[in-house]
Amino acid sequence: MPDDPQPLRVMPKTISATCYNRVRLALIRRGQPLRLGLPRHRGLEMILTDDAWRCIDTLTEDQLILVWRTFASSGRDDLTRPVACELFLYHHCAGLVMGSVLSDMEHVLDACLAPTRHD
């Protein structure tokens, strides 16, 4: 993104189909940008859009930690296949949380997307 600082590192990554599809569904149902707290990561939040999934540190004025972007989803015709993307690391400890942040985000999205019971 034009306003993002220079990343420390950029890596190719693959997002599981389940994770990618869950985010897409949440964006369709909840709108975007979608901001989610990550309960297992103190102070970290995700800001999700079609173009990028940003992980920020709310304890340091929303400093960027990680950004997944450049999703290779154009013309996607198989919802079971993983989606390639690029992962931008902005913090020296970003590599330590990149996997657990996605896992935490998926748990939060599961709760957001779960049907509510009306008894």
C-alpha positions in Angstrom: 0.0 0.0 0.0 1.2 3.5 -0.7 1.2 4.6 3.0 2.8 1.5 4.4 6.4 1.8 5.6 9.2 -0.2 3.9 8.9 -3.9 5.1 11.9 -5.6 6.7 11.2 -8.6 4.6 8.8 -10.0 2.0 8.1 -13.7 1.7 6.0 -15.9 -0.6 3.3 -17.7 1.5 0.4 -19.9 0.9 -2.9 -19.5 2.8 -5.0 -22.6 3.3 -8.3 -22.6 1.4 -10.2 -22.9 4.7 -8.6 -19.7 6.1 -8.9 -17.7 2.8 -12.6 -18.8 2.3 -13.4 -17.9 6.0 -12.0 -14.4 5.5 -13.9 -13.9 2.2 -17.2 -15.0 3.8 -16.7 -12.7 6.8 -15.9 -9.7 4.5 -19.1 -10.5 2.5 -21.3 -10.8 5.6 -19.7 -8.1 7.8 -18.4 -5.6 5.3 -15.0 -4.1 5.1 -12.7 -3.1 6.5 -13.3 -5.7 9.2 -11.3 -5.2 12.4 -10.8 -8.1 14.7 -9.1 -8.3 18.1 -6.8 -11.3 18.6 -7.4 -12.6 22.2 -4.4 -14.8 22.2 -2.1 -12.0 21.2 -2.2 -9.1 23.6 -2.7 -5.8 21.8 -2.7 -7.3 18.3 -5.6 -6.8 15.9 -6.3 -7.7 12.3 -7.8 -5.3 9.7 -9.2 -7.3 6.9 -10.0 -6.1 3.4 -10.2 -7.8 0.0 -6.7 -6.6 -0.9 -4.8 -7.1 2.4 -4.9 -8.6 5.8 -3.1 -6.3 8.2 -1.9 -7.3 11.7 -1.3 -4.2 13.8 -0.1 -3.5 17.4 -2.7 -1.3 19.1 -0.3 -0.8 22.0 2.1 1.1 19.7 -0.4 3.3 17.8 -1.4 0.7 15.3 2.1 -0.1 14.2 2.1 -2.6 11.3 3.5 -6.0 12.3 2.5 -8.2 9.3 0.5 -7.8 6.1 -0.7 -10.6 3.8 -1.4 -9.3 0.3 -1.2 -9.9 -3.4 -3.5 -12.9 -3.1 -3.5 -15.1 -6.3 -7.2 -15.5 -6.3 -8.1 -14.1 -9.7 -10.0 -16.7 -11.8 -10.0 -19.1 -8.8 -12.3 -22.0 -9.7 -11.5 -24.5 -6.9 -12.4 -23.5 -3.4 -10.4 -26.3 -1.9 -7.0 -25.1 -3.2 -4.7 -23.0 -1.1 -4.1 -19.4 -2.2 -0.6 -18.0 -2.8 0.2 -14.5 -1.5 3.0 -12.4 -0.3 3.7 -11.8 3.4 5.3 -8.4 4.4 7.1 -8.4 7.7 7.3 -4.9 9.4 8.5 -5.9 12.9 11.7 -7.8 13.9 9.5 -10.3 15.9 6.9 -10.7 13.2 8.1 -14.1 12.1 7.5 -15.4 15.6 3.7 -14.8 15.4 2.9 -15.1 11.7 1.4 -18.6 12.1 -0.3 -18.2 15.4 -1.9 -14.8 14.4 -3.7 -16.6 11.5 -4.8 -19.4 13.8 -6.1 -16.9 16.3 -7.9 -14.9 13.5 -9.6 -18.1 12.3 -10.9 -18.8 15.8 -12.3 -15.3 16.0 -13.9 -15.5 12.6 -15.5 -18.9 13.5 -17.2 -17.1 16.4 -18.2 -14.2 14.2 -19.7 -16.4 11.5 -21.4 -18.9 13.8 -25.1 -18.9 13.6 -26.8 -17.3 16.5 -29.5 -19.2 18.3 -32.8 -17.5 18.8 -34.7 -19.5 21.5 
